[in-house]
Amino acid sequence: MSTAIAARHSLSPRLRRYWGMIKLEFRQHRGGFIYAPMIVVGLLVLMMALAAITGEAKININGQDLIPKGLAKIASSPEFAQYRSSVLTGPFLAVAGLFHLVLSVVLVSFFLGSLFDERKDRSILFWKSLPVGDTETVLIRLGTALLLAPLAYLVAIFGAYILVLLFTSYVVWRLDASPLELVWSAAQPLSLTLKFLLIQWLGMLWLLPVYAWLMLCSAFAKARPILWAILVPGAVYLFASWLRWTASVNVGIDAVISDLGNRIGGFVFPFSPRYAVSQGMDKNGQFMPPQDLLIGPALDKLSEPSLWIGVAFAAAMIYLSIHLRRNRDDAL
């Protein structure tokens, strides 16, 4: 008996059922969880290949062309050694941010259809025939999307960054410099990737109210859950604005909208140029170490009360989603 088969049989029947459901979720959503990051990696490879074949290194600052080989010599100097890791973090942030944006779009689509599509295609009859309750089904889908899908993207991020480092090594070699000294001695691909996974999981916790709302819309909508997800908050905002303008009643809707914008903008677009400028250097204008650049701002969120208030609201919406799935008619 192989090791894999022995490990599978060593699990309890309930864990085997859960693992089977997780694999089924990945199989049903392999387009977003597996194929999408593979396509992004393919596009990056194509772009780097075209740059290697047809590209020409040119750097222009204030109208003056700088000689790349001269810059390579500057980068090789001992005075520049302390900045190499920070400089190489930039390409990682670009690659990881791209995959993170794709994952965010995939998760929005996943949650909007998580409890709607099964009623639309009647596959809910199959799911309810399994010896797994509604609570377990909903929580497994939530965990698959928020905990396991980032792992699939993590593999793609690590592979893409290795390819970027190889391409950078090729450019450095063309400039008659040492790739081992300038690139691989300062690169931290595994460390950066694992830190980014922590950032993603913290981001999922921060965005949990948004995803829980999308799942709730998927549970109660009879058609087009995306319209419910957009129109209901929009109607509430318009009503609150009307009360403020006509009756001078302030219900604090602006604070809610601001918090929602901070949640979405802070973790869907975590590596914007403004973020790089504000977080990439300390107050003295010095480059921050990569671990501070990545981990510090994310960990600061754990001390914010708004994070845990959002988690409480998300738990309530997840409970309602489970209740609706258990008690409502299976037909649309």
N, C-alpha and C positions, 0 to 999 in steps of 0.2 A: 504494500500500500504506500502510495507516494506521501510526501510530507504535506502537500496541500490537501489531499483527501483526508488524511489523519487529522489535520487541524480543523477541517470543516466538521468532521464527525465528533470532535471533542467539544464543540459548542453545544449549548443547550438548544432544545427545539425552538424556543422563543427567539434566541439570538440568530439562529439559522433563518427563521422567518424574516426577521428584521434585515439581515444581510441580503436575503433574496429580494426584498422590496427595494433596498437601496440600489442593487444592481439593475432592477427593473426601471427605476427612476432614471438612472444614467442611460439605460438603453433607449428609453422613450425620448430623452432630451439630449441625445448624443450630439445633435447638431450644435447646440449652444455650449454644452459642457466639454466636448471633445473636438469636434470639427472646427469650431470657431477659433480656438487658440492655435490649432494647426494651420489654419488659413493665414492668420496673422504672422506666424513664424515664416510661412512660405513667402508672404509679401515682403517681409524684412530681408529674407535671403535674396529675393529677386532685386530689391533696391540696392543691397550691398554689392551684388554681382555686377549690376549695371554701373555702379560707381567705381568699382575696381577696374572694369574694362574701359569705360569711356571717361571717367572722372579725372579732374585735374585739381590739385590742391592749390587754392588761392585764398589768401587772407588779406582783407583790405580794411584798414583802420584810418579814419579821417582822410580818406583819399590817397593813402600811401600803401603800396603793396609791400607786404612783409615776406621775407624769404622763409618758407617752411623749414628748411634745413637749419636756419639760424634759430628758429623757435625750438626745434628739436634739441639743439645744443643747450639752450636755456633750460629746457625741461630736464636735461640730464645733469644739470648742476646740482651740487649738494644743497644749495639754498632753496631749491624748488622741491626737494624730496618730501618735505612735510605736507605739501599741497597735493601730491599725486593721488592719494586715496580719495580726497575730496573731489578732485577733478574727474576721476573715473566714476564717482558716484553719479555725476550728471547723466551720462548715457544710460545708467541703470534706471534712474528716475524716469527718463523718457520712455524706455522700454516697458517698465513696470506700470507706469501711468497709462500707456496705451492699452495694455491687457486689462488693467483695472477698469477702464472706461468700457471696454467690450463686455466684461463680466457684468458691470452694472446694468447695461442694456439687456443682457441675457436674463438677469435676475428679475427685472421688471416684467419681461415677457413671461417668465416662468411663473411668477406669483399671480399674475393676472389670469393665467389659465390653470392654476394649480387645482382649484376646486370647481372650475367652470367647465373645462374641456371634458372631464369625466362624465358630467351630466349631458353634455352636448352629444357625445358619441356613444352614450349609454355604457361606457366601460365601468361606470360606478357599480354596476351589477356584478362585474367580475371582482372588483376590489372588495365589495361587501361580502362576497362569498368566501374570502380568505379569513382564516382564524385570527384576524387582527382588528382591534377596535378602531373607532373613528379618531379617538384621541391619539392613539399610536400612529395611525396613518398620517394625520396632519403634522404631528411632531417629526416624523421621519422625513416628510417632504421638506419641512422647515430646516431640519438639520442637514439634509442632503444639499440644499441650496446654499446655506450660510456657512457650513463648516467643511463639507467635502468638495464642493465645486471649486472653492479657492485653491484646494490642493492640486486639482487638475491644472488650473491655470498657473500654479506655482512651478510645476514641471516645465511648462512652456516658457515662463519668464526666465527660469534658470538657463534653459537651452538657448533662448534668444540672446541673453546677455553674454553667454560664452561665444556665440557667433559674432556679436559685436566686438568682443575683446579680440577675437581672431582677426577680424577686419581691421581693427585699430593696430594690431601687431603688424599686419601687412603694410599699412600706411607708414608706421614708424620705421619698418625695415626699408621701405622705399626711400626714406629720408636719411638713410645711413646711420640710424640710431639703433639702440639695443631694445628689442621688444621685451626681453626678460627683465631688464632694469626699469624701463619706463612703464610697462603695462602689468606684467604678471607678478612682479614683486610687490606692487601696490594694490592690485585688484583684490577684492574680497567677495567673489560671486556667491559662495555658499552663505557667508555671514549676512550679506545684504538681502539675499533671497529669503532666509529664515526670518529676518527682522521685518521684511515686507509682509510675510505671512501673518505675523503678529499684528501689523498695522491693519491688514485686511480683516482679521477677525474682530479687532476693536472697532473697525468701521462698520462691520455687520451689526454689532451691538448698538452703535450710535444710530444706524439707519433702521433698526428693528421696527420702530413705529411706522415707518413708511412702508416697509415690506408687509407688516401685519395688516395695514390698511388695504393694500392691494389684495392680499389673501381674503380679507373680509368681503371686499367687493366681488371677488371671484366666487365666494360662497353664496351671496344673496342675489346677484344679478341674474336675470333671465336672458339677457342679451347684452352684448358689448360691455363687459365690465370696465373697460378703459374709460368709457364715458361716465360711469358712476364714480370712478376714482378721481376724475377731474371735475365733474360738474357739481358734485356734492360739496367739496371744499370751496369751490368757486361761489356757489349759492350762499353758503354760510358767510363767506367774506363780504359778498354784496349786501346781505341783510345786516351784518354788523356795521358796515360802512353807512348804510341808510339810517340806522339808529343813531349813529354818531352825528350825521349831518342834520337830521331832522329833529331829534329829541335830545341831542347833546349827551347821549349815553355812550360811554366808552366801555366796551366789554373786553378790551385787551386783545383784539384780533390782530393788531399790528405786531404785537410781541410774538404771537403764535406764528404768523407768517414769517417774521424775521428768524425765529428759531428753526422753522422748517427749511428756509433758505440756507441757513448755516449748516444744517445737517446734510442736506444734499450737496451743497457746494464744497463743504469741508472734506467729504470722503468720496464723492464721485469724481471731483477734480482736485485731488490733494496736492498735485505737483504743478500748479499753474506758475507762470513766471513771477507773479506777485508773491506766491508762497516761497519760491526759490530765493527771492530777494530778501524777504522778511525772515525766513527760517534758515537760509543757507549760511548766514554770517551772524556772528555775535554782535553785541552792542559796540564793540571796539572795531568792528569791520573786519575781523579775522574769520577765516573759514572755520566752520564747525566740523568736528569729526563726523564721519558718516553715521555712526551709531546715534549721535545726538540729533543729527538732521532728520533721521527716520523715526526714531523711537520717542524722543522727547515730546513733541507736540501731540502725538497720539495718546501717550500715557497721561498727559495733563487732562484729557477728557474724563478720565476715571474719577477725578475729584470734583467734577461739575454736577450739581444736583439735577440739572436738566437731563443729563444722561439717564439717571435712574428713574426720574419721572416719566421719561419716554418709554423706558422698559416696562414700567407699570401699566401705562396705557397700551403698549403692545401686547402684554399678557392678557389684558381684558379683551382686546380684539381677537386674539388667537382663541380665547375661550368661546367667544361668540361664533367664530368660524367653525369650531368643533361642534357647537350646539346646532348650528344651521345644517351642517352636513349630516348629523345624526337624525334630525327630526323633520327636515323638509322633504317634499316629494322629490323623487329621483328624476322625474321628467322635467324638461324645460318647457 
